[in-house]
Amino acid sequence: MPINNFSQLARFSDGCGAEIPRWLRKRLEEFHDDTESLQAFTLDFLTDFTQKLIDLGVPGLHFYTMNKVDPTLTICERLGLIK
C-alpha cells in the first residue's frame, strides 16, 4: 500500500491490527508533515521491496491503492510491469 499520509496509515494499521515494523514506523515519523518527502521515500522503498519480492519468485502482487492509483502506477512503471 503506497503511503501518502503517515497518520492515516497508523490509524488504518491500528484499526485492523496490522503492525508497522518498528524501524519503518520510526523512519516514517521523521517526515512529520513533509508529505512530498514521505511520498518520495515510500515510492523508493516500495519499488525496491516489490522488486525483491519479484526476484524471490512471488506468484503475484496485490496493491491497496486507497483510491490513489498514481503511486501504484509509478511503482509498476519503475518495475517495467506497465508502460
C-alpha positions, 0 to 999 in steps of 0.5 A: 500500500503506497503511503501518502499520509503517515497518520492515516496509515497508523490509524488504518494499521491500528484499526485492523491490527496490522503492525508497522515494523518498528524501524519503518514506523520510526523512519516514517515519523521523521517526515512529520508533515513533509508529505512530498518527502514521505511520498518520495521515500515510500515510492523508493522503498516500495519499488525496491521491496516489490522488486525483491519480492519479484526476484524471490519468485512471488506468484503475484502482487496485490496493491491497496491503492486507497483510491490513489492509483498514481503511486501504484502506477509509478511503482509498476512503471519503475518495475517495467510491469506497465508502460 
